[in-house]
Amino acid sequence: MRVLILSDGIAGHDRSSLGILAALQRHRAAEAVVLPIRETRHLSRRVKRTLAAVMPFEAFWRAFYTIGDGASPFNPLPLTDAIPDAPFDLVISTGPKTSAANIAVARRLKAKNVYFGFSKWPADGFYTVLLTSERRRPHPHRGYTLRPSELDATELAEARPLVADGTERRAALLFGGQSKHYDYTFADMERLAERLVALGQDMPWLTWTLFDSRRSPKAEFERLVEIVEPTGAPVTFVRFADQGLLSNNPAFSADLVLVTADSMSMLAESIASRRPTGILFADAYKPPKRDAIEHQAMITDRRAFAITFSGLTAEGLGDGVRGLETLPGSQLDTLYQTLTRYGI
């Protein structure tokens, strides 16, 4: 199978597209290249998707898209600098900026296509399958899935119960960062630091590793470090600036993972790794509607629990973890089964 992935350069979007590819490669031979793309004209994306399905390709492409500067640094696949002429079997993309391009490029290549995102009329019928984490009424071209991830839980050790039995347990906290929806404040970080220090006293057998990211607010995160480190609390910091890409991979072997609610891709990775997963909300954080839909699906499926900075206590963690169920087997297998049901 030859696969073309369209990339808007956003790391979380590329990770989801690579998760779809990983599900395919787990069961069949599939090679892929990445075409970086960029929108050139603002127009209703609903209108764009409709035009992508009916306009001659060259006219559509010249009007709305161009080749972009590159995929995200997390994407290890080879890039192409032009829309390929050779046959492709499948086009994959994630993110609203790629939705119309996915339709047009698949038409041009006479390929099937998969898009991960949210269902917006009239998109559903324009994809072989629209994968979404939003539960809606059944549709012949829409499949429900948790956000795709490359992680294969069958390659990881099982998470251990958070009990004091004389052996160490490990917890990880993955910190996303600033977004257009929320700016973390010094007060947020001070509250989080206070709770981590208190957890170190209440659960001394649970050691913590905190991973920041490229989006983490530097001055505010440093304030967290300044409060925690002098206390001797069992907390280690792993900094993205020092260790770079994939520096948070060790988190997915921990016995508990907390992920700030702003990072949907890291939440998906934690759940895919079959870690007990907490969605960690700053007390004042209100997620955008789309993230809230995904959060609720994770909670409803008992794949993750919600907890606030202020609620980060031994009792709160215990209550949250007790209510969870881990994914059976590998999420890659589940996603592959979904894809095959839609003829991929």
N, C-alpha and C positions, 0 to 999 in steps of 0.2 A: 504494500500500500504506500502510495506517495502522498504526503500531506504538506499543505501550505498553511502556515500560521500567520495571520495578520496581527501585527503588534502596533499598539499606540505608544509604546515606550514606558508604560506604567507597570511597575514591578508586580503589583498584586494581580493585574490583569494577565501578565505573561505567566505568572505562576499557575493561574487557573487553566490557561490554555495548555501549558505543559502537563498539568494533571490529566487532562483529557487524552493527550498523546500518550502519557505513561500507562493509562488504562488500556489503550489499544496495544501498545508494545508489550504488555504483559502477556498477551494472548496471540499476537500475530506479528509478523515482520512488518515494520512501518518505519520509513525514513521521512524526515521532515526538514524543511527550510523555513526561514522566517522572512516575511516581507514587511519592513517597517513602513507605516503609512501615516499621513497627516491630513486632516481636513483643511480645506482652503477657503470654504465659503460657509457662513452661518445661514442655516435654514432649518426649519422644523425637521427633526429627524424622522418623524412619521412621513412627511412628504418625501424625504430623501429615500427612505426604504421603498416607498411606492415607485419612485422614479427608477431606483436601482433594478426593479423587477421588470420594467417596461422599456426604458430608454436604450438606444444603442450604446454599447459599452464605452467606446471612445468618447462619445459626447458626454456621458455621465461622468467618467473619470476626469476629463478636463475641467468640468464644471465644479467638481466638489472635492477632489482628492489629488494628492501628489505623493511621491515616495518620501518617506520620512528620514530622519537622521540615524535611526538605529533602534534596536530593541532595548529593553531594560538591561542593566548590567547582570541581572540574575539569569538571563536567558543564554544558555550555552550553545544554542543551535546556530548553524551557519546562516548568514544573511544573504538575501538576493537583492540586487539594486534595481530590479525591473520586474514587472509582472511576467512570470514565466510563460513561454509558449508551449513547452512540453506538457503532455497530459498529467493531470493530478487527479487523484481519486477523491480527495477530501480537503475542504477548507475549514479551518478552525479559527475562532477569534473570541475575545472577551472584551467587554467595555462598549459603551454607547457610541464612542467615536468610530468604532469599527463596524457597527451593525449594518449600515447600508453597504459599505464596501464589501462585506462578507457576501451579501446577496449578489452584487454585481460581478465580483470576481468568480464566484462559483458558477454563475451563468456563463461567463466567458469561457471558463475551463471545462464546462459541462461536467462539473464535479458535484458530489453531495456536500452538504455544509452543516456545521454544528456551531451554534453560538451559545455562550453562557452569559446570562444576564437576566433582566426582568422583562416579562411579557408586556409588550406595548403594541396595540393595534397599529398597523395591520401586519406586524412582523411574523406572527406564528406560522402562517402558511408559506412564508418565503424561505424557511429553513427546513432541511431534512429533519432536524430536531433542534428545538430551542430548549436548552437545559436551564433550569431555574431553581433557586432555593425558595421560591415563593409558592406556597400551596394554593392552587386555584382549581376551578372546575376542569375536568378532563378535556384534553384537546388532542387530536391525532398527531400534532407536530410538537407537543410540549411534554418534556419529561422532568420530573422532580429529582433533584439531587442536592446533597450538601455541596458547598463550594468545592470544586475539584482541587486535589493536591497530589503531588508526586509521591508523598510519603507512603511507604508500604509497612503497615504495622506488623506484618508477620516476620519482618526482619529485626524487630525490636524486642527487648525483654519486657515481660509484663510489669505494669506498675504495681507496687506493693501497697497494702493497706496502710493508712496513716495512723498506726498504733504505736504506742511506746512499748517496745518489746526488747529493749536493750541494744537494738541496732539502729544505725542512722537511716533516716529517710531524707529524700532530696526533693525540694520544690524549686520551680523556676517561675520567674515573673518576666514576661515579655512586654516591654513598654514600647508602644507605638509612638505617638507624639502629636504634634500640632496638625490641625487640618482646618479647612474652611468652616467647619462646624464647631470647633472648640479649640481654645488655647489653654493649655495647662498653666496654672498659676503657682506662685511660690506657696500659697496657702494649701493648695492641693498636695504639693510635694512634701510639705511639712507634716500634713496629716498622714500621708502614706508612710513617711519615715517613722513617725510615732507608733503606728500600728505594727510595723515590721520589728521595731525594737521590742515592743510588748510581746509579740509572738515568739521572739527569741527567748524571752523569759518564761512564757507559758508552755512552749513546746521546744525545749532546748535540743531535743533529738531530731528536729526537723531543720535541716540547713537549706539556705536560700541562695540562688544565683539569680541576679537581676541583669537582664540583657536590654540595653537601649537600642535605638535604631537611628537611621539617618534622619528621621523626622523628630526625634526626641528633642525637647527644648533644652539647649545646653546649660544656660545659667540656672534654670529651675532644677534640672536633673542634678547638677553639681550641688545644689542646696540639699537635696535628698542624701547624697553621698556624705556631705559634711556633717549631717546630723547622725547618720547611722554608724559610720566607721569608728568614731571615738568610743562608742558604747561597748564594743566587743561583741555585738550581736552576730550570730552565725550567718552573715550575709556577705556574699562575694559579688563584685561587679564585673561584668564583661562588657567592654565598650566597643561599639561598632567602629569608631574611629581608629582603634588600635588593631582590631582583628579582622575587619572588613566583611566581605560577603559571606553569608552562611555561618557567621559567628555564633548564631543562636541554635545551631543544630543539636548541641548537647542537651538542650531543653527537652527534646522529644524522647529522652530516655529517663526523665525524672518521674517521680511518683505522684506529682501534682504539678499542674501548669496553670498559672493565671495569665491572662492576656488582656491588656487594656481594650476596652470596648471599641475603640476607633480602628483597630486592626483586624479586618475581616479575614485577610489571608492567613495571618498567624493563628487565629482562632480555628480556621479550617485545618491547618496543619496539625494543631494540637489534637483535635478530635480524630483526624485521620490516623494519628499515631497511637490512638487508644489510650491517651492519658486522661485521667480525671481532669476536667477543664473548667475553670472559672472565668466568667466574663466580668472583668474588673472595671467598675464605673467610678470615675471621680464623682463626688457627691452631687455636683451641679451639672454633670454631663447629661445632655439629652441627645440621643443619636438621631441622625437623619432617618427619614421614614424607611428607606430601603434597608439600612443596617438594622433598624428595629425589627423589620420583618424577618431577617435572617436570625437575629438574636432569639426571637420568639420561637422560630422553628427548632433551633438547637435546644432550647429549654423544654419545649413541648415533647421533643423526641428523647429527652433525658440524656442528651449528649453533653450538656454543659449546664452550669448553674450561674446565676447572677449574684454578684456581691459588690458592695460599695467599698470605697476606701475606709470609711468610718466603720463599716461592718466587718472589717478584716480582723476577725478574732478566731481563737481556737474553736469556739462553739459554732461560729458562722461557717468556717471551713468544714467542720465535721458534718453539720447539717446539709451543706451543699453536696459534699461527696457522697453521702449516704443515698441521696436520691438519684444517682446517675446509673446509666447502663452504658457499657462500652459497645462499640461497633463489633459485630462478629466478623472474624476473618479480616480481609483487606478491603478497604474502601475502593481500591482500584478494581477489584473483581465486581463489586456492586455496580460501579459506574459502567464497566464494560457490558454487563448484562443489560443495563438501561440502553446503552448505545445500540446493541444488537437488536433490541426490541423495535427500534425505529429504523432498522435496515442499514445501519452503518457497518 
